[in-house]
Amino acid sequence: MRSRRGGYVGTPCSHHPARWRGHPSSGRRGIHFVTRFTQMKPAPFTYHAPTTVEAAVALLAEVAPQEGRVLAGGQSLVPAMALRLALPAHLVDINGVKGLDRLAVEAGELAIGACVRHAAFHRAAANGPLGALLSHVVRHIAHYPIRTRGTFCGSLAHADPASEWCLVAATLDARMMARSVRGMRAIAAADFFQGSMTTALAADELLAEVRLPLLPPDARFGFCEFSRRAGDFAIAMALATFRIRHGVMTGARIGVGGVEGSPRRIGVAESMLEGQRPSGEVFRAAADRVARSVEPLEDARYSARYRRDLARALTRRALESAAA
Ligand SMILES: Cc1cc2nc3c(=O)[nH]c(=O)nc-3n(C[C@H](O)[C@H](O)[C@H](O)COP(=O)(O)OP(=O)(O)OC[C@H]3O[C@@H](n4cnc5c(N)ncnc54)[C@H](O)[C@@H]3O)c2cc1C
């Protein structure tokens, strides 16, 4: 990994000292840093450090067929490489790419660049309920040091079923802006998440930005998750938002994460809230509907039944918290 001064932490092989070198195709794209690491816990890989988005996507186009991967915060990829669960032959480090740390509100959306860290959301990134929602949710992601490195977009690209940001993106209908040498395309959240750790991103695409629609000023939200210890990945979680107008709920969204391969909105439960006065009875019925609608994951530790029960309980709590 590159230190702030441009040296290296976690010594690269002494036979292959880090060196500045023009990439074969760097004439057009500017110089970037390329190093071959051969004696570390991960399998050998070639490290690239482009400084522009154009150079990054050109590199991705070149190295994607040879197991090239984007390196963002490294909080999921590097441990996987150390365990040799991931064996990328090339890493395209985007941390030095100009402009990818953009976090700005424009045209009714919060634009979140590929290098925006989780920790950026400790403070409200937008006025109103969206900023408050993100500040609330971020505290459930891992531990503070991890939040200072891991990125919002990296979480979405990684698509862990239990990722809080994936649940937020799915529930709020985020748009993912995927950049490649072919240009930029927008992918709706409902199409982006395609199963556990699987997304609609092509191997040579950079998730350059995510756009989250701002919530109306009177929107309320509730988020609940259950994990064995603080900082652990959640076993299940639920996010609910709605507005109350003339005493009844409108514009309800209910999303669940950690329960199935990908987080998703549960439309049949959302429609049960429309035009209803908030009450324990209505929330219980909607939460029951969520539990009946999901097809939970099952693994050695948690049965499908357990995850279904959690989906019910967490949805009810998220709804109650939104109404409070
Ligand atoms: C101990 C521990 C606890 C954790 N707990 C949680 C938790 O509770 N909740 C949670 O959500 N996460 C948790 N994480 C994961 C953490 O949030 C990661 O930061 C996040 O999942 C990945 O973001 P990253 O920027 O570190 O991505 P990286 O690790 O750099 O990359 C992850 C994957 O995404 C790809 N990728 C990254 N960015 C892009 C991009 N812009 N475009 C295309 N592909 C890209 C990479 O190629 C790689 O395949 C935890 C991690 C640790 C180590």
The ligand as a Gaussian input file, in Angstrom:
#p B3LYP/6-31G(d) Opt

LIG

0 1
 C      -13.462000      -5.920000      10.137000
 C      -14.356000      -5.381000       9.056000
 C      -15.677000      -5.151000       9.336000
 C      -16.530000      -4.665000       8.345000
 N      -17.840000      -4.433000       8.640000
 C      -18.654000      -3.951000       7.701000
 C      -20.017000      -3.671000       7.979000
 O      -20.494000      -3.828000       9.098000
 N      -20.807000      -3.212000       6.958000
 C      -20.295000      -3.007000       5.690000
 O      -21.045000      -2.600000       4.811000
 N      -19.008000      -3.235000       5.409000
 C      -18.182000      -3.700000       6.372000
 N      -16.866000      -3.935000       6.061000
 C      -16.415000      -3.709000       4.671000
 C      -16.030000      -2.253000       4.442000
 O      -17.169000      -1.439000       4.551000
 C      -15.438000      -2.050000       3.054000
 O      -14.891000      -0.787000       3.106000
 C      -16.357000      -2.096000       1.860000
 O      -17.092000      -3.276000       1.791000
 C      -15.592000      -2.063000       0.538000
 O      -15.180000      -0.774000       0.294000
 P      -13.673000      -0.486000      -0.087000
 O      -13.631000       0.910000      -0.555000
 O      -12.795000      -0.848000       1.053000
 O      -13.454000      -1.459000      -1.361000
 P      -12.240000      -2.401000      -1.746000
 O      -11.934000      -3.352000      -0.647000
 O      -11.111000      -1.595000      -2.273000
 O      -12.911000      -3.176000      -2.978000
 C      -13.938000      -4.117000      -2.764000
 C      -14.367000      -4.679000      -4.145000
 O      -15.076000      -3.679000      -4.872000
 C      -14.368000      -3.336000      -6.071000
 N      -14.455000      -1.877000      -6.176000
 C      -14.209000      -0.983000      -5.190000
 N      -14.489000       0.255000      -5.610000
 C      -14.904000       0.148000      -6.883000
 C      -15.339000       1.078000      -7.848000
 N      -15.414000       2.394000      -7.566000
 N      -15.704000       0.633000      -9.066000
 C      -15.645000      -0.697000      -9.363000
 N      -15.249000      -1.636000      -8.491000
 C      -14.874000      -1.215000      -7.259000
 C      -12.967000      -3.851000      -5.893000
 O      -12.365000      -4.173000      -7.130000
 C      -13.204000      -5.088000      -5.040000
 O      -13.621000      -6.143000      -5.850000
 C      -16.006000      -4.411000       7.048000
 C      -14.649000      -4.629000       6.764000
 C      -13.828000      -5.097000       7.757000
 C      -12.366000      -5.327000       7.424000

